[in-house]
Structure formats: structure tokens, C-alpha cells
Amino acid sequence: MNDQPQFDRERNGSLYDRGSADSFYCRPRDPHWWTGGTMIGKRIINLTEEEIFEYHLGYTENTDFKQY
């Protein structure tokens, strides 16, 4: 199990969280994560392949979408 914060799926601002949020709001894919939580700390965009995969997994697994 990976204990790095960007891989903690329960953590606000993690790769999975940001992927699922972008999907929920029908935003285009934009792999990133936040060091201190959503919109807190640094926005990290220089990602490894493993990190990009985790973001896309969150995006793909989302099944709930904002109704406008």
C-alpha cells in the first residue's frame, strides 16, 4: 500500500479525489493534486506515470455527475 498523500483516496486533494471531482463537474481531464487539500498548498502537475494513472482512475470510476 502506498502511504504517500497523493495516493490516499480518502484525502481531499489527492489524485483520485481530483480526478473524480473533475469528472463530476464535467471538466476536461487535467491530472494534478494539491499538497494541502483541494485548493490548499501547491498544485502539483509534474506527475509520474503511476500518479497520472491514479488521477485517471478517479475520473473514470466516478458515476455521479453535477446536474446543471
N, C-alpha and C positions, 0 to 999 in steps of 0.2 A: 504494500500500500504506500502511495506517495503522500508524504506529510508536508509537502510544500503548499503554501496558502493558495496559490493559483489553481491547484488541483482539488481543493476542498469543495465539493459540490454543495455543501450546506452553507458556504460562506458567501455573503453578499459581495459582489465584485469579482468573484472567481471567473475563470474561463467559461465553465459550464453555465454559470449564472448569467454572464453577459451574452453568451450565445442564445440562451433561452429567452432572455429579455429582448434581444434584437428581433428574434423570430416572433415573439408575442406582439410587438409593436409594428410588425411587417416592415422592418428596416432591412436594408441590404446587409449581407454578411460583411463583418468588419472585425476580424479576430483581434481581441485585446482583453486586458484585465486591469483592475485597479488595485494598487498595493494596500490601501487602507479601507476598502469597501467602495461601493459604487459612488463615483464622482469624488472620492476622497483619496488623497495621496497622489501617486504618479500613475498615469495611464500608460500601461506597457503595451507596445505594439511590435517590438522586435522579439518575435517568438520562435521557439523551436518547432520542429515538425510535430512532436508529441503535444505541445501546447496548442497548436493550430487544430490538431485532431480533436482535442478536448473541447475547444470552442465550438467546432462544427457539430460535435455530438450533442451539445446542449441545444444548438439551433435546430438540429434535425429531430430530436426527441420531443421537442415542445409540441403539444397538441391543443393548446389553448391560445386563442388569438383575440386581440383587442377588437371590439366591435365599435366602429366609428359611426 
